[in-house]
């Protein structure tokens, strides 16, 4: 966990200095929606199967190199535990409230978000990499929130220009 935090601190510093050297771009707010497939990792893998989710995505472009990111999302993971004494275990439903920064390098980007995850009631981080082709966004991420870890593949569509 400490290496992930160090990694994002370095990325934020690099993004800050890159932005300060770049030409300013008109600021604009862009919104979109995305669908995510989640893959439990580690201890979470023994409790839950693959999940899926939907997100509302908000980007604020500080420059062509740096973007502020905010996500509101819901994900669900199917419980894979067998019933005990006739009691079924519930699926895991998680609401995500995250924000962070994206460093844009042509169509490729690096992103780091942090936030709160209900359902597991934990604060966590979400490092991600992705490709952005116009309005289409394809992203791979790793969510680390307490003892819960899952990888994700997300496909999004941004409604603005």
URTAUR-V100216 format. One record per residue. N is the residue number from 0. RES is the residue in three letters. PSI is psi in whole degrees, 0 to 359 (* if undefined). D_FIRST is the distance of its C-alpha to the first C-alpha in Angstrom with 2 decimals. Layout:
<<N & RES & PSI & D_FIRST> <N & RES & PSI & D_FIRST>>
This chain:
<<0 & UNK & 320 & 0.00> <1 & UNK & 325 & 3.82> <2 & UNK & 325 & 5.46> <3 & UNK & 317 & 5.25> <4 & UNK & 315 & 6.53> <5 & UNK & 318 & 8.85> <6 & UNK & 315 & 9.97> <7 & UNK & 329 & 11.04> <8 & UNK & 316 & 12.70> <9 & UNK & 315 & 14.62> <10 & UNK & 319 & 15.64> <11 & UNK & 318 & 16.87> <12 & UNK & 316 & 18.91> <13 & UNK & 316 & 20.34> <14 & UNK & 318 & 21.25> <15 & UNK & 313 & 22.87> <16 & UNK & 327 & 24.99> <17 & UNK & 316 & 25.91> <18 & UNK & 319 & 27.08> <19 & UNK & 336 & 29.03> <20 & UNK & 350 & 30.89> <21 & UNK & 166 & 31.58> <22 & UNK & 145 & 34.53> <23 & UNK & 145 & 34.20> <24 & UNK & 152 & 34.45> <25 & UNK & 132 & 35.91> <26 & UNK & 140 & 33.33> <27 & UNK & 152 & 33.17> <28 & UNK & 129 & 31.46> <29 & UNK & 134 & 30.95> <30 & UNK & 156 & 30.19> <31 & UNK & 181 & 29.60> <32 & UNK & 153 & 28.70> <33 & UNK & 158 & 26.56> <34 & UNK & 136 & 26.29> <35 & UNK & 141 & 23.11> <36 & UNK & 130 & 22.77> <37 & UNK & 139 & 19.66> <38 & UNK & 105 & 18.73> <39 & UNK & 145 & 16.88> <40 & UNK & 148 & 14.46> <41 & UNK & 224 & 14.01> <42 & UNK & 327 & 15.49> <43 & UNK & 333 & 16.32> <44 & UNK & 329 & 18.49> <45 & UNK & 343 & 20.82> <46 & UNK & 329 & 21.52> <47 & UNK & 148 & 21.89> <48 & UNK & 179 & 23.47> <49 & UNK & 145 & 22.91> <50 & UNK & 182 & 23.16> <51 & UNK & 164 & 24.36> <52 & UNK & 170 & 24.28> <53 & UNK & 147 & 25.94> <54 & UNK & 152 & 24.77> <55 & UNK & 128 & 26.56> <56 & UNK & 135 & 25.25> <57 & UNK & 124 & 26.30> <58 & UNK & 138 & 26.06> <59 & UNK & 112 & 27.49> <60 & UNK & 108 & 28.40> <61 & UNK & 321 & 28.36> <62 & UNK & 183 & 29.67> <63 & UNK & 349 & 29.84> <64 & UNK & 339 & 26.59> <65 & UNK & 131 & 24.42> <66 & UNK & 135 & 24.11> <67 & UNK & 136 & 22.76> <68 & UNK & 136 & 21.39> <69 & UNK & 133 & 21.76> <70 & UNK & 140 & 21.56> <71 & UNK & 119 & 23.09> <72 & UNK & 163 & 22.81> <73 & UNK & 133 & 23.61> <74 & UNK & 150 & 22.42> <75 & UNK & 141 & 23.82> <76 & UNK & 130 & 22.94> <77 & UNK & 131 & 25.87> <78 & UNK & 135 & 25.75> <79 & UNK & 17 & 26.73> <80 & UNK & 140 & 27.70> <81 & UNK & 147 & 31.41> <82 & UNK & 144 & 33.35> <83 & UNK & 124 & 33.96> <84 & UNK & 39 & 37.45> <85 & UNK & 5 & 38.01> <86 & UNK & 121 & 34.95> <87 & UNK & 143 & 32.87> <88 & UNK & 144 & 29.17> <89 & UNK & 156 & 28.14> <90 & UNK & 161 & 26.15> <91 & UNK & 116 & 22.84> <92 & UNK & 127 & 23.46> <93 & UNK & 126 & 20.68> <94 & UNK & 132 & 21.55> <95 & UNK & 130 & 19.06> <96 & UNK & 98 & 19.55> <97 & UNK & 156 & 17.40> <98 & UNK & 154 & 18.17> <99 & UNK & 205 & 17.11> <100 & UNK & 149 & 18.54> <101 & UNK & 128 & 19.83> <102 & UNK & 117 & 21.08> <103 & UNK & 130 & 24.19> <104 & UNK & 91 & 25.62> <105 & UNK & 235 & 28.83> <106 & UNK & 347 & 28.08> <107 & UNK & 147 & 24.53> <108 & UNK & 157 & 21.60> <109 & UNK & 140 & 17.92> <110 & UNK & 146 & 16.38> <111 & UNK & 124 & 13.50> <112 & UNK & 155 & 13.99> <113 & UNK & 155 & 12.72> <114 & UNK & 195 & 14.78> <115 & UNK & 142 & 16.03> <116 & UNK & 112 & 16.71> <117 & UNK & 171 & 19.87> <118 & UNK & 320 & 20.86> <119 & UNK & 351 & 17.59> <120 & UNK & 55 & 17.71> <121 & UNK & 150 & 14.05> <122 & UNK & 148 & 12.43> <123 & UNK & 179 & 9.90> <124 & UNK & 154 & 9.21> <125 & UNK & 93 & 11.29> <126 & UNK & 145 & 11.36> <127 & UNK & 156 & 14.87> <128 & UNK & 153 & 17.80> <129 & UNK & 178 & 21.36> <130 & UNK & 136 & 25.07> <131 & UNK & 115 & 27.41> <132 & UNK & 95 & 31.12> <133 & UNK & 246 & 33.13> <134 & UNK & 350 & 32.47> <135 & UNK & 132 & 30.53> <136 & UNK & 127 & 26.71> <137 & UNK & 125 & 24.84> <138 & UNK & 145 & 21.05> <139 & UNK & 136 & 18.32> <140 & UNK & 167 & 14.94> <141 & UNK & 121 & 11.78> <142 & UNK & 127 & 11.12> <143 & UNK & 108 & 8.09> <144 & UNK & 100 & 9.81> <145 & UNK & 231 & 9.64> <146 & UNK & 1 & 10.92> <147 & UNK & 128 & 12.14> <148 & UNK & 133 & 11.12> <149 & UNK & 147 & 13.82> <150 & UNK & 157 & 15.00> <151 & UNK & 149 & 17.79> <152 & UNK & 124 & 20.88> <153 & UNK & 139 & 22.65> <154 & UNK & 124 & 26.16> <155 & UNK & 161 & 27.32> <156 & UNK & 125 & 30.57> <157 & UNK & 131 & 31.06> <158 & UNK & 332 & 34.39> <159 & UNK & 178 & 34.98> <160 & UNK & * & 35.99>>
